[in-house]
Amino acid sequence: MIGETALWLVRHGVTDWNVDGRLAGWSDIPLNAFGERQALALREDLKLRTFSAVWSSDLTRSLDTARLSWGEPRVDTRLREIDFGRFDGLHWSKLPADAQNDLLGFEGFHAPDGESVAQLRGRVSAFLETLPDGDNLIFTHGGVIRLLLRDRCEDRYVRHGEMIGPLRCGGGG
């Protein structure tokens, strides 16, 4: 019998760039004090649960969220935010209108000198194929979470420091 994999997803706590409305892709921006409090606030809920594995993006904002709310996770670079390329660090209002529309639409977005949503999907899908059966807790970014939700016919905003789940994935690896 094939087991089932379930995803519990945590969006990292807030950073100063998030507050400022700047795109933070692969830039390694730390949590601010409020983001640290968001991570600590997850502790009570998380300690009541059992997970087969706990994972995090290697970027500091996700890794610190994991450490503050859970403990030491397994780190995987495939859980990084989309690479915004030349847009990384720009304020939303400074993006060209067509790039704003593409990013809002999501599927057709491709950052100049960065990554497309199709490339993001490829690396996240490769990660999912390696997961063990059972509940997997994943600390990651808004783009990764949006991708996973959209692939399950849901598209909603997940706040910084919010946990959602479980998302079911069928057989694990």
Secondary structure, 3 states (H helix, E strand, C coil): CCCCEEEEEEECCCEHHHHHCECCCCCCCCECHHHHHHHHHHHHHHCCCCCCEEEECCCHHHHHHHHHHCCCCEECHHHCCCCCHHHCCCEHHHCCHHHHHHHHHCCCCECCCCCEHHHHHHHHHHHHCCCCCEEEEEEECHHHHHHHHHCCCCCCCCCCCCEEEEEECCCCC
